[in-house]
């Protein structure tokens, strides 16, 4: 418990006072610009990656950053969150962010686990595994697990497109879908580029789409 106590103490002494006015405004309601769907892995920190303040990201976390197709009977939580983010919060972007060294993806590769709930949940990643085994990897220089993680992240956009409200907003030009992938060792965020058919620097890709010059990282 000492780790929790030390962290909470730092929050009370420094972070809370610095954000007091910000939280007072947020008490009136949230207006996040992005729904961020990512893995429950402790090494992936959405607000750190996106440099986002409280109230900017509507975050959903689960094993292997999966999105069940609309109407799937095995899970209602993520489906409810997607509908709420799109219809009630009116987010302009949905990011699905996978990462290197994903334990859920490794479990899928190893075959059925002892935990039935895990097997049921990972079934949402099966289409990506089928694609990989058919020779559809995106980056052959990476481990099999990381190749599958990248494919799986991209496949979740297909699942999002089964939601009628998501399709309607995309057709109206008011919603964007993004497949991101966090490479833990270098701490780099990659994004899938459909023209290149691979993951590239996320900041470069977004800058290109926004029509601005990409900032350069200085070590």
Rosetta blueprint (number, residue, H / E / L):
1 X L
2 X H
3 X H
4 X H
5 X H
6 X H
7 X H
8 X H
9 X H
10 X H
11 X H
12 X H
13 X H
14 X H
15 X H
16 X H
17 X H
18 X H
19 X L
20 X H
21 X H
22 X H
23 X H
24 X H
25 X H
26 X H
27 X L
28 X L
29 X L
30 X L
31 X L
32 X L
33 X L
34 X E
35 X E
36 X E
37 X E
38 X E
39 X E
40 X L
41 X L
42 X L
43 X L
44 X L
45 X L
46 X H
47 X H
48 X H
49 X H
50 X L
51 X L
52 X L
53 X L
54 X L
55 X L
56 X L
57 X E
58 X E
59 X E
60 X E
61 X E
62 X E
63 X L
64 X L
65 X L
66 X L
67 X L
68 X L
69 X L
70 X L
71 X L
72 X L
73 X L
74 X L
75 X L
76 X L
77 X H
78 X H
79 X H
80 X H
81 X H
82 X H
83 X H
84 X H
85 X H
86 X H
87 X H
88 X H
89 X L
90 X L
91 X L
92 X L
93 X E
94 X E
95 X E
96 X E
97 X E
98 X E
99 X E
100 X L
101 X L
102 X L
103 X H
104 X H
105 X H
106 X H
107 X H
108 X H
109 X H
110 X H
111 X L
112 X L
113 X L
114 X L
115 X L
116 X H
117 X H
118 X H
119 X H
120 X H
121 X H
122 X H
123 X H
124 X H
125 X H
126 X H
127 X H
128 X H
129 X H
130 X H
131 X H
132 X H
133 X H
134 X L
135 X L
136 X L
137 X L
138 X L
139 X L
140 X L
141 X L
142 X L
143 X L
144 X H
145 X H
146 X H
147 X H
148 X H
149 X H
150 X H
151 X H
152 X H
153 X H
154 X H
155 X H
156 X H
157 X H
158 X H
159 X H
160 X H
161 X L
162 X L
163 X L
164 X H
165 X H
166 X H
167 X H
168 X H
169 X H
170 X H
171 X H
172 X L
173 X L
174 X L
175 X L
176 X E
177 X E
178 X E
179 X E
180 X E
181 X E
182 X E
183 X E
184 X L
185 X L
186 X L
187 X L
188 X E
189 X E
190 X E
191 X E
192 X E
193 X E
194 X L
195 X L
196 X L
197 X L
198 X E
199 X E
200 X E
201 X E
202 X H
203 X H
204 X H
205 X H
206 X H
207 X H
208 X H
209 X H
210 X H
211 X L
212 X L
213 X L
214 X L
215 X L
216 X L
217 X L
218 X L
219 X L
